[in-house]
Structure formats: C-alpha cells, structure tokens
C-alpha cells in the first residue's frame, strides 16, 4: 500500500447560495469521507472549508493505494459438484467459469454444514488516482442542492458554474477531470484583492497561502469569528452594542471571503418608527447589524460587513447609508399611513381575506376565536370583555401596509397600533404575543390573556384543518400544524396551565361545526396529534421513552399533568426499589390479562389466608390514603414514594404465594388483591412499562 499523504480537494465556483454554503461544505466532506472509507482508504478526520467561491476538503493522511483484498466465493457442495466417477458436474463447471478459472483451481472447504467448493483470489488494490474521480463526482452529485444550472454551451450541471479544480495528494497533482475541469494545483484568491492564480506546493500550504496572499479566509468558522469580533468592536466605537442574529451572521459569513466591518449612520428622525420595523429592514433586506444601547433601544447606527478592504472606506459607508435611507423612508410612510385608521376599522376587510376555503375568512376565524376566548376566560379567570376584544382585533394588523411589506412583523405592529388606538395594554400585548412562540425554543407569551389567545388561535387552526382532512402527511405541513401543536404544548407545560385537552378541543370544534359538520370527529385525532408532540417534547427534555410511555398508558388529558407525572416517574426510576416494583407491576399486568374475567371479582379481605397476602393488603390499606392525597395535590413524587414502601411486602407476596391457586375462590381473591395494587400504582403511571426484562 502506497504511503499515506495529505489530500486536498478544492472546487472553485461562481458565488454559491449563502444560506446553503455550510450545508454544502459539510455534505461534501461527509460524502468524500464515506467513499474513501468504504474503499478501504481511511483518510482521518477531514478539515472542511467554504467561502462564497469555493468548497474544499483537506484530509490528513490518505493512502495512495487500496490494500490488497482477498476475494472469496462459495460454490456448490462437493457432493453436487462431482458425479460418481469424480467428474465435474455442470454445477462445478458453471461456478468455475463464472470465477474465470478451471475446476481444478478451486479449493474445498468444510463449513460445518458439509464440504463446498471455494474460489479465492487476492485482488490488488486500486490506486487513489484511479478511484478518486468517481468518488468526487459521486459526492458532488449528491450534494443537497435544490436547483442545478448549466453554463455556456456545457451540458454539465452544478449548483453554480465551476471555474477551477485542485486535487493534491502530497506534492502531486492527481490527474482527473470533474465537472469539465482538469485538476491542478492552482487555487485563486479574492476576486478583487488577488484575482491571479495561487500555486500550491502541497495541501499544507492551502489555508495560509489563501490568508496571507489571497486575502481569503477559507475557514467558515474562523471567518464567522472574525466578523463577530469586528462587529462588536465597531459597535463599541459607535457607543452601543450590536444586535447579532445567529442565522444572519451565518449568512453574512457565507457572503464574504475577506470581511471588513464598517459603521454607518442614519437620520435620527427615523427612530420615531417602531424599531422592530427598522431592525427588520436592516437585517432582512440589507444584512446590516443594528446597534442598540444597553437598554435595547435602537441607536441611529448600523454595521455593514464588506467583502473588500477598500482604499476609500468613506465611499463604502456613504453608499450603504444611501441604500438604507429610502427603505427607512418607506417604513416611515407606512407607519404614518397605517395609524390613520383604527385597527377595529379593518375588521370588515378581514372578510375579504380567505383563511381556508372551507373554514372561511380571517373575519370568520376572528369570530371563532372570540367565542373560544369566552370559554377560556372562564377557565383562566380572565376579564371576558378583554378576552373578546383581543380576539376581535388580533388579526387586523395583517391588513396594514407595514405588515404587508414586513410580514414577520405581524402581531408586533398590531401591538403598536392597538396602543396608538388607546386599547388596554393587556389587549395590545395579547395581539402581539398570540403568535408566540414563533419557532421552536423561542419566547412564550407572558400574561394570561396573551397565553389564552395563543392557545385559542392554535386550537382553532388544529381542529379546523383536521376537520377538513388536511392534516400533515409525511414531510408536508402547509399549515404549520406541527409548530402549532408544539407551541400549544410548550405554553400549557412551561406556563403551568392546568387545562385538559379534550374540553378545549371540543370547545374549539363548536363554532367550526357551523361550516364543517365533521368538526367533532376531529377532536380525538387532534388530541392524539398534540400528545405525540408532547411525547417528542419530553424526549427532548431528556426523559426516557419508557418513562413517557408509562405515563401515556394512563392517558392524562392535561399536558401539564402529563409532564409532571413524567418528571415524577423519572425521579422514581432512580430509587433502588424501582426495578423490583416495575418488574412486579409487569408481572401483575400479565397475570390479570391472562386471567381475564376471573380477575374482575371483589376483594374479600377476610378470605386472605396466607400471611404474605394479608401483610400486602394491610400495607396497601395503610398507604392508600396518603397516595390518594398526594395524587390529588399533584405531588406524584410523594405518591410514588409512599408506594415504594410496599416493595418488601410485594417481594414477599410473590416469593411465598401461589397467585393461580387451584382453589377458584382463593385464586380470584388474590387476583382481586393484585388488581387493587395495580390500580394504586396506576394513579400515577403504568410502572410495569419501566421493566426491562
């Protein structure tokens, strides 16, 4: 096997899609690593690089040739391979021919199940240079690119036009042609700072030559860190701190090869516009980093990350300030125009916006939310008038010019406009926060009114969409029901709202029934769908699958109660008694299941004959009041602690008592005792599901 040396592969392209750059880099590194390992060429851990104009992978030590491999094939049994005269049969001749040898070149081997013909041959390993072209082409073909393009007169397709290819194994170029590019040792630097080719002596030169001469930082992570340092330093110079959105930081990192941060300013008059609109403009449209003070108030500054170290940074700054000014002027105009009409005046316009054909318009949805909020007001001790008002106005800002231009500000602008209309602050907050959490892990609504409206909105959507048969299937979820269900779970659990799902879903179905007669039939499927999201949520919280299923088996209807039980059972599993009691509960379950109707009798304490069964019954009687009281208080840890005290009596019972006694009366009474014991444990969870045996 040839000496292992560093391997560098770099593909130079037109500017790659910024939001996909890191994903493309990782997929290329993974694809090449997998293919090399599958070929017996262990490459070590790769170092992957990505800039707007290149994807590259460097491996620390890749052998120059595969190891020789022993090929082995088993043929027919010897008994079938030769006739009575010892002559080869057709089976032996056919097998030898398929191996490219004569019959007498085959070996015999006793496999323990008889003697068989065996073909063995040492297959010489192929050189890396012979294998790599197909590996690289395959890895590039399987990159996660939604769209590919052609360029010039070529029929080759890739995510962007390709301009160069570097393939270096140690100091040697491995000749190949991939995506119509011949491999060489010349990379290219920054498009403006160093457009000329850079010759690489070996893979070890790659990163440092690009940094020192090419004015390119090839490492995505190093470039990201450099941007972050520059942005924070520039913000300090401007007298504030930078707002850094991680996703936007990644996108900016994918847009530049040699980042240079510059501070810019804008007219203070624009600060009269809600800062969320200005921040959205800077981040989403311009990829600028806003600057705020220590209290989080927007300052009249921004930071842009340029892809060039300009001789005239003032010109760069002025150009970016000029671009931003008309966008802010538009936001200012929308803000002034929208406030000429009260939110309530837009209610009728909601009737022209279809939510879903069978479910009606946004006006219909608002009316359903109003009805549902009256139910929630009673359950959550809310002001009924505030609840109705919040539901009535919560979708009105969707018709404002500001939200039409900046859809991500739905709810946020509603709050501003509601406060301008002198609506109650709790109503304004509910209008904004009923969209919370906007995504997984993000902020939850604060006040009870906002929490109720967030629940109502999700309940209406879930029941309505299920009722018309458009629930998610596979990866398709056009109404974002998974997010809605998970948001509902998080609000109920993390805001500690003791609300049962079934009555909430039934209440949501009532107003929908006027349009969709199948609404009531959607209640149970939606409940199951939400519980499935709850299971996933609890798994992500670190709880074991068996623990969650132990609670799910008794089907608590309140997500908060479900979560509290799971937490208690998780603690119970750490106790020394847990394993034995779980095994006993599983055994009880199996006995009762097999006994069928015979286990349905009533326990007769006076008919218990064995000491072990009497002691178990006495222990159960002693702890049951404390268990029931703890369950009533929702203190499941204490309830399971009381039950754990029965461990010794349960062990002695199973050691000394034959449950399935020959005497029918004795057998039925013991089964009744076990049923009562199981019921006591099931006031918390089906503990038997924790048993691993």
Secondary structure, DSSP 4 states (H G I P E B T S, - for coil): -PPPEEEEEEEEESPPPGGGHHHHHHHHHHHHHHHHHHTT----S-EEEEETTEEEEEEEEE-SBPPPEEEEEEEEEHHHHB-TTS-B-HHHHHHHHHHTS-GGG-EEEE-SS-EEEEEEEEEPPPBHHHHHHHHHHHHHHTS--S--B--TT----BSS-EEEEEEEETTEE---EETTEE-BSEEE--TTT--SEEE-SSGGGHHHHHHHTS-----HHHHHHHHHHHHHHHHHHTTSEE---HHHHHHHHTT-SS-EEEEEE--GGGGGS-HHHHHHIIIIII-PEEEE-TTS-EEEEEEEEESS--S-HHHHHHHHHHHHHHHHHHHHHHHHHHTTS-GGGGHHHHTTSEEETTTEEHHHHHHHHHHHHHHHHHHHT--HHHHHHHHHHTTGGGGSHHHHH-GGGTTHHHHHHHHHTT--HHHHHHHHHTT-S-STT-PPP-SHHHHHHHHHHHHHHHHHHHHTT---BTTB-TT-HHHHHHHHHHHHHHTT---BHHHHHHHHHHHHTTT-GGGGGHHHHHHHHHHHHHHHHHHHTT--HHHHHHHHTT--SBHHHHHHHHHHHHHHTTSTTHHHHHHHHHHHHHHHHHHGGGGGSPP-GGG--SHHHHHHHHHHHHHHHHHHHHHHTT-HHHHHHHHHTTHHHHHHHHHH--SS-SSHHHHHHHHHHHHHHHHHHTTT--GGGG---
